Amino acid sequence: MPPSGPLRSGPAKMCQSCHVGPVSTYRTATRAGPVGQREGAVGLTTHAPQAAQAVTLPTTLDEAVAVLTATPAAVPVAGGTDLMTSVNSGQLRPAALVGLGRISEIRGWQYQDGHALLGAGLTHARMGRPDFAALIPALAAAARAAGPPQIRNAGTLGGNIASAAPTGDALPVLAALEATLIIAGPSGARREMPVSYLLAGMEMLRAGELIGHVRVPLLHAPQVFLKATGRTGPGRALASVALVLDPARRGVRCAVGAIAPMPLRPLEAEEWVARLIDWDNGRAIVPEALSAFGEYVAAACIPDAAPAEDGSAQQLPPAVLHLRRTVAALARRALGRALS
Ligand SMILES: Cc1cc2nc3c(=O)[nH]c(=O)nc-3n(C[C@H](O)[C@H](O)[C@H](O)COP(=O)(O)OP(=O)(O)OC[C@H]3O[C@@H](n4cnc5c(N)ncnc54)[C@H](O)[C@@H]3O)c2cc1C
């Protein structure tokens, strides 16, 4: 059985100790209203939704940043699958919209120093295609699982990150890959930050900034994304697991999605199982290790209940125990598939 003990935390590696409540990707979003909301976009509770005052359709990233900087009340919109839900329900009344759909530089990807530089405007449908799946299989699998076809056709990678919903399917994959964001700012400025910083609220997007690209290492090894929805057909994740092998570093990286405000990295379980893999012999592993890994991941992400005041052991509620079993099964299967 795997050793027990608390999860180790690190700035770029998310773990249980990083539970910090709802994540906002903009500094202004913490004041009120939905995640990703910018200054001037009014959160409503009593008024009917109104049409936006103005829509701008820039064709370059810098142009979009310039409009957002000049119009602090404006809100960027990519596919609109998250944003327009908030508008239609009356939660958000943006004073102006900046459409990102015509910015061709963020709709594709390119290679750069052993990495893929993914445009924030890549749609789930595009990422689900075979050529992309050959590049980053886990992200392609997550994209194929993200909602019904009309959502996948419109919804984008950048929108998924900026919304930072716990059920965002791309997020555990990006966490496991230790991806970084290239943020476009005023006057052509670019800065880079780990995606985990944004999801954990350690750093925010500043006024006028946009997610331009996502830098993902190309590992050339099996990757798996698995999602449990509790229903047949497309649905939001109850739990998800992304697992990637990094043969060059003899590493296994795993992230669990949907069970916490941000993806969780069970770092000790990763290190434990990586030592059990015979990396020089077809990545062989004893079958018992797969189950033990599943249990280790699940227990790390959903710990036992604290003892009662009199010291007696407390049971987790049945629904939480079920979730824990689901995470264990997903992690076991993900590792088994990656190593098969
Ligand atoms: C019916 C339905 C089912 C869904 N199912 C799933 C699912 O199974 N899995 C899943 O992961 N998601 C699901 N979603 C959520 C949604 O489709 C995704 O999160 C999608 O990726 C959002 O992208 P978008 O381009 O539509 O974002 P938008 O709605 O355009 O924007 C969302 C937020 O991100 C901001 N934003 C967008 N682009 C940028 C950028 N480049 N830089 C900075 N900020 C930006 C916007 O201002 C806004 O605050 C579902 C949504 C619906 C309506």
The ligand as a Gaussian input file, in Angstrom:
#p B3LYP/6-31G(d) Opt

LIG

0 1
 C      -24.673000      23.817000     -22.099000
 C      -23.209000      24.000000     -21.729000
 C      -22.442000      22.874000     -21.489000
 C      -21.101000      23.031000     -21.142000
 N      -20.369000      21.900000     -20.913000
 C      -19.066000      22.035000     -20.601000
 C      -18.276000      20.876000     -20.362000
 O      -18.729000      19.740000     -20.404000
 N      -16.972000      21.058000     -20.067000
 C      -16.408000      22.301000     -19.998000
 O      -15.206000      22.417000     -19.738000
 N      -17.133000      23.412000     -20.219000
 C      -18.443000      23.306000     -20.518000
 N      -19.199000      24.434000     -20.720000
 C      -18.593000      25.733000     -20.484000
 C      -18.013000      26.477000     -21.702000
 O      -18.456000      25.959000     -22.899000
 C      -16.475000      26.458000     -21.664000
 O      -15.976000      26.964000     -20.461000
 C      -15.894000      27.264000     -22.835000
 O      -14.586000      26.804000     -23.033000
 C      -15.875000      28.770000     -22.609000
 O      -15.267000      29.370000     -23.737000
 P      -15.943000      30.600000     -24.502000
 O      -15.035000      30.938000     -25.622000
 O      -17.345000      30.320000     -24.867000
 O      -15.886000      31.687000     -23.370000
 P      -16.773000      33.080000     -23.212000
 O      -18.130000      32.678000     -22.804000
 O      -16.637000      33.835000     -24.493000
 O      -15.973000      33.770000     -22.092000
 C      -15.946000      33.217000     -20.801000
 C      -15.131000      34.168000     -19.892000
 O      -13.781000      34.201000     -20.310000
 C      -13.394000      35.533000     -20.663000
 N      -12.481000      35.342000     -21.803000
 C      -12.713000      34.678000     -22.951000
 N      -11.606000      34.641000     -23.693000
 C      -10.642000      35.293000     -23.009000
 C       -9.258000      35.579000     -23.250000
 N       -8.617000      35.177000     -24.377000
 N       -8.571000      36.265000     -22.318000
 C       -9.178000      36.674000     -21.174000
 N      -10.479000      36.433000     -20.889000
 C      -11.193000      35.743000     -21.796000
 C      -14.676000      36.276000     -20.961000
 O      -14.561000      37.659000     -20.714000
 C      -15.617000      35.610000     -19.960000
 O      -15.451000      36.184000     -18.684000
 C      -20.528000      24.318000     -21.057000
 C      -21.317000      25.457000     -21.315000
 C      -22.637000      25.306000     -21.640000
 C      -23.465000      26.539000     -21.908000

